[in-house]
Amino acid sequence: MTQATFSTLAINTKLDAVTALLDGGVLELHEGSSDSQEPLARLHFARPAFHEAVSGTARAYPLKAEEAAPREGTARRFVALTTKGQLVLEGSVGTAHADLVLSSVAILVGTRVTISSFTLTEPKR
């Protein structure tokens, strides 16, 4: 069975719709799979959150840093939420081979947490 392939136009349109949900939203860093604890850090997306998608890739405008992390721990997971707290996407966090790659996953209380760049890519299928 062959699989249909989306055009670049379709992929870019899909990415633009998804990333628009994050305008002014939040990216949270968590220790594990449960959101029952306060996040290790909370960074804020700009309005708009992303540049228009090009060739299946959407690049975020700079995220506002967490100036003083409220908790200490090891970031293993991220969630990206709308301004109303609705989940848009989630993924793994690590120093390599993860959905969100950080220079260090160790978050210390009171430290500034930044993300230098954030992109979403949707491959043609």
C-alpha positions as CSV (number, residue, x, y, z in Angstrom):
1,M,0.0,0.0,0.0
2,T,1.4,3.4,-1.0
3,Q,1.1,6.4,1.2
4,A,-0.1,9.8,0.0
5,T,2.3,12.7,0.2
6,F,1.3,16.1,1.3
7,S,2.5,19.1,-0.7
8,T,4.8,21.7,0.9
9,L,1.9,24.1,0.8
10,A,-0.3,21.7,2.8
11,I,2.5,21.0,5.3
12,N,3.2,24.7,5.8
13,T,-0.5,25.5,6.2
14,K,-0.8,22.8,8.9
15,L,2.3,24.1,10.7
16,D,1.0,27.6,10.6
17,A,-2.4,26.6,12.1
18,V,-0.7,24.6,14.9
19,T,1.8,27.2,15.8
20,A,-0.8,29.9,15.9
21,L,-2.4,28.1,18.8
22,L,0.8,28.9,20.8
23,D,0.6,32.7,20.3
24,G,1.3,34.0,23.8
25,G,1.3,30.5,25.2
26,V,3.7,28.7,27.5
27,L,6.4,26.1,27.2
28,E,6.8,24.2,30.4
29,L,9.7,21.9,31.4
30,H,8.8,18.9,33.6
31,E,10.7,16.2,35.4
32,G,8.5,13.3,34.3
33,S,5.3,12.2,32.6
34,S,3.0,13.7,35.2
35,D,1.9,17.3,35.3
36,S,0.9,17.0,39.0
37,Q,3.9,19.0,40.1
38,E,4.7,22.6,39.4
39,P,6.9,22.8,36.3
40,L,10.7,23.3,36.7
41,A,10.5,26.3,34.4
42,R,7.9,28.1,32.4
43,L,8.9,30.1,29.3
44,H,6.5,32.2,27.3
45,F,6.0,32.3,23.6
46,A,5.8,35.6,21.8
47,R,2.7,36.9,19.9
48,P,2.9,35.6,17.2
49,A,4.8,32.6,18.5
50,F,6.3,31.5,15.2
51,H,7.4,32.8,11.9
52,E,5.4,31.5,8.9
53,A,6.4,28.0,8.0
54,V,8.9,27.5,5.1
55,S,9.6,24.2,3.5
56,G,8.0,22.3,6.3
57,T,9.7,24.1,9.2
58,A,8.4,26.7,11.6
59,R,10.8,28.7,13.7
60,A,9.7,30.3,16.9
61,Y,10.3,33.9,17.8
62,P,12.5,34.2,20.9
63,L,10.8,32.7,24.0
64,K,10.7,34.9,27.1
65,A,13.1,33.3,29.6
66,E,12.2,31.9,33.0
67,E,14.1,34.4,35.2
68,A,14.1,32.4,38.4
69,A,13.3,28.7,38.2
70,P,10.7,27.8,40.9
71,R,11.9,24.2,41.4
72,E,15.0,22.1,41.1
73,G,15.2,18.9,39.1
74,T,16.0,17.2,35.8
75,A,14.0,18.3,32.8
76,R,12.8,15.2,30.9
77,R,9.7,16.4,29.2
78,F,8.2,19.6,27.8
79,V,4.6,20.6,27.1
80,A,3.5,23.6,24.9
81,L,0.2,25.1,26.0
82,T,-2.2,27.7,24.7
83,T,-2.9,30.9,26.7
84,K,-5.8,28.9,28.2
85,G,-3.6,26.0,29.3
86,Q,-4.7,23.6,26.6
87,L,-2.0,21.1,25.4
88,V,-0.8,21.7,21.8
89,L,2.3,19.5,21.8
90,E,4.6,17.6,24.1
91,G,7.9,15.9,23.8
92,S,11.1,14.6,25.3
93,V,13.9,16.8,26.7
94,G,17.6,15.9,26.7
95,T,21.1,17.1,25.9
96,A,21.0,15.0,22.6
97,H,18.6,12.8,20.6
98,A,15.5,14.5,22.1
99,D,12.6,16.5,20.8
100,L,13.9,19.5,22.7
101,V,17.7,19.7,23.1
102,L,19.1,21.7,26.0
103,S,22.7,22.4,26.9
104,S,21.9,21.2,30.4
105,V,18.8,19.4,31.7
106,A,19.7,20.2,35.3
107,I,17.4,23.0,36.5
108,L,18.4,24.8,39.8
109,V,16.1,26.9,41.9
110,G,16.4,30.5,41.2
111,T,18.4,30.2,38.0
112,R,17.6,31.7,34.6
113,V,16.3,29.2,32.1
114,T,16.5,30.1,28.4
115,I,15.9,28.3,25.1
116,S,18.0,29.8,22.3
117,S,15.9,28.4,19.4
118,F,12.8,26.3,18.9
119,T,11.7,24.9,15.6
120,L,8.9,22.5,14.5
121,T,9.4,20.4,11.4
122,E,6.8,18.4,9.6
123,P,8.3,16.0,7.1
124,K,6.6,15.1,3.8
125,R,5.0,11.7,4.1
